[in-house]
Amino acid sequence: MTTLRFSGLLLRFVDYERTIISHAPVLGDAIAEVEDRFPRLRPILRDGEGRMRATHRVFINGELSRGAGLTTPLHEDDDIEFLTAIAGG
């Protein structure tokens, strides 16, 4: 069981559920499960090509997920956190 955590601006797109459970084998499948449940989330997380938008960071067990991306395998008790970069001046 993998735990997906949402905070900040993303909360309104998952009906303010901070924690969502997934049994998906890879990161992309876990995200797709959440997007199926909360369709408004998909255009916020992904660009027109289906890639994660650069404004979002995905942390798996506290480590920034780089390179492997959506094909990253998930393991029992993984903790995934989504953070949105906010710019301002």
C-alpha positions in Angstrom: 0.0 0.0 0.0 1.4 3.4 -1.1 0.4 6.6 0.5 0.0 9.7 -1.7 0.0 13.0 0.1 -1.3 16.3 -1.3 -0.9 19.8 0.2 -1.2 23.4 -0.6 -2.7 24.4 -3.9 -3.3 20.8 -4.9 -5.7 20.1 -2.1 -8.7 21.7 -3.8 -8.2 19.3 -6.8 -8.5 16.2 -4.6 -11.5 17.5 -2.6 -9.2 18.4 0.3 -8.1 14.7 1.0 -4.6 15.1 2.2 -3.9 11.3 2.1 -4.9 8.9 -0.6 -4.0 5.1 -0.7 -2.9 3.3 -3.8 -1.8 -0.3 -4.6 -0.4 0.6 -8.0 3.0 -1.0 -9.0 4.5 2.2 -10.5 4.3 5.9 -9.9 2.4 6.7 -13.1 -0.3 4.2 -12.3 -0.7 5.6 -8.8 -1.1 9.1 -10.2 -3.6 7.8 -12.9 -5.7 6.2 -10.1 -5.9 9.5 -8.3 -6.7 11.4 -11.6 -9.5 8.9 -12.4 -11.0 9.6 -9.0 -10.4 13.4 -9.2 -10.5 14.3 -12.9 -9.8 18.0 -12.3 -6.3 17.1 -11.0 -5.0 15.8 -14.4 -4.7 19.1 -16.2 -3.1 20.6 -13.1 -0.4 17.9 -12.7 0.3 17.1 -16.4 1.0 19.0 -19.5 -0.6 18.4 -22.9 1.8 15.5 -23.6 1.0 13.7 -20.3 4.2 14.6 -18.6 4.3 16.0 -15.1 4.4 19.8 -15.1 7.7 21.4 -14.1 5.9 23.3 -11.3 5.3 20.1 -9.4 7.8 18.1 -7.4 7.3 14.5 -6.4 9.1 13.1 -3.4 9.2 9.4 -2.7 10.1 8.5 0.9 11.4 12.0 1.3 13.7 11.9 -1.7 13.1 14.1 -4.8 12.1 11.8 -7.7 14.3 12.7 -10.7 14.9 11.0 -13.9 12.9 7.8 -13.6 9.7 9.7 -13.4 6.3 8.0 -14.0 7.9 4.5 -14.5 9.4 4.6 -11.0 8.5 1.3 -9.2 6.6 1.5 -6.0 7.0 -0.7 -2.9 4.9 -1.5 0.1 4.7 1.4 2.5 6.2 4.0 0.1 5.2 7.5 0.9 4.7 9.9 -2.0 4.3 13.6 -1.5 3.4 16.2 -4.2 4.6 19.8 -3.8 4.0 22.7 -6.0 6.6 25.4 -6.5 5.3 28.9 -6.0 7.0 31.9 -7.4 6.5 35.4 -6.3 8.2 38.7 -6.1 
